[in-house]
Amino acid sequence: MQTAIADQRRKRGQTAYHAGLAAEQRIAQDYARRGFALARERWRGKAGEIDLILRDGAGLIFVEVKQARDFDRAAESLSARQMRRLYGAAEEYLGSQPAGSLTDVRFDVALVNGHGETRIIENALGHG
């Protein structure tokens, strides 16, 4: 019985992981269509992970991708803890950039619903 429950959890986790990858790809393609160059995907530092980092001229766009059955649930799934992690990871990433913390940045939230439709909220988080 325990093995069956563990197998179900693992399958759900794998499904969620692959759905998350697909959502991030969809969002990266949307930014690419709008002329933004992808700098990094799933960048991981000591402070945490950033789903997408895009170039906007000399500036950067840090994107948190959230997927759920509908846009409201996706938006609600972004916690204060995740925002702090995103700010910390972004600060760490900026340390590798020529202008460092003087780099122009924007924090977007990209939402993907259960139908694969997307909404990008630009400058959704402001500056931490």
Secondary structure, 3 states (H helix, E strand, C coil): CHHHHHHHHHHHHHHHHHHHHHHHHHHHHHHHHCCCEEEEEEEECCCCEEEEEEEECCEEEEEEEEECCCHHHHHHCCCHHHHHHHHHHHHHHHCCCCCHHHCCEEEEEEEECCCCCEEEECCCCCCC
